[in-house]
Amino acid sequence: MTKTNTRRLVESGILIAMGFILSFIKIQIFPATSISLLSMLPIIILAYKYGTSWGLLCGFVHGLLQMVEGGIDTPPTEDIWSYLLVILLDYVLAFSLLGLAGLVRNVSKNPSVAISFCGAVGITSRFVCSFLSGVIIWGVYAPEGQSPWIYSLVVNGTKFGVEGIFTIVIAAILLAIPVMQKHTRPIYHGKSILNGSSV
């Protein structure tokens, strides 16, 4: 195993662990909905540094940890298909898609701008999963007379709006710091590129 691969595994393990720990810091915004501050940021950073494929893998691992730690939320209709949809839309696919942040890591040479776009793409991708889950599974909890689509949009829109903005702002601030730029600069084919030149 090369030095680069070893470093990638170690960094990924540390950041996934950080995301897992941060997921315990929750702020309640609705009776059954809370936000966890910055728990998505470590996966977004990994996708920014190592690319989409690695980001998807790390997001998948993070999702499995969330599922094992907190258990699977019991769906209103307790059948095998509902449980499978919860596992897919609320855990496995939702957290994996944070890795799509890596798709736009080349959008700017400015690290703060690039990570902001990465965060927006990753968080929006996870939001889509949660939104669909809210419509298909949890929409039965919508207030009487309210469409499940509106209910899911309000609940998940608020959750990911607040958490997403906070995550993106902190990510942009972190990557404005030179030492953070040095340690998070994107890796392409085993080489780190900064301002268009190999280092």
Stockholm file with secondary structure:
# STOCKHOLM 1.0

chainA/1-199         MTKTNTRRLVESGILIAMGFILSFIKIQIFPATSISLLSMLPIIILAYKYGTSWGLLCGFVHGLLQMVEGGIDTPPTEDIWSYLLVILLDYVLAFSLLGLAGLVRNVSKNPSVAISFCGAVGITSRFVCSFLSGVIIWGVYAPEGQSPWIYSLVVNGTKFGVEGIFTIVIAAILLAIPVMQKHTRPIYHGKSILNGSSV
#=GR chainA/1-199 SS CCHHHHHHHHHHHHHHHHHHHHTTCEEEEETTEEEETTTTHHHHHHHHHHCHHHHHHHHHHHHHHHHHHHCCCCCSSCSHHHHHHHIIIIIIHHHHGGGGGGGGTTSCSSHHHHHHHHHHHHHHHHHHHHHHHHHHTGGGGSCTTCCHHHHHHHHHHHHHHHHHHHHHHHHHHHTTSHHHHHHHCCEETTEEEETTEEC
#=GC SS_cons         CCHHHHHHHHHHHHHHHHHHHHTTCEEEEETTEEEETTTTHHHHHHHHHHCHHHHHHHHHHHHHHHHHHHCCCCCSSCSHHHHHHHIIIIIIHHHHGGGGGGGGTTSCSSHHHHHHHHHHHHHHHHHHHHHHHHHHTGGGGSCTTCCHHHHHHHHHHHHHHHHHHHHHHHHHHHTTSHHHHHHHCCEETTEEEETTEEC
//
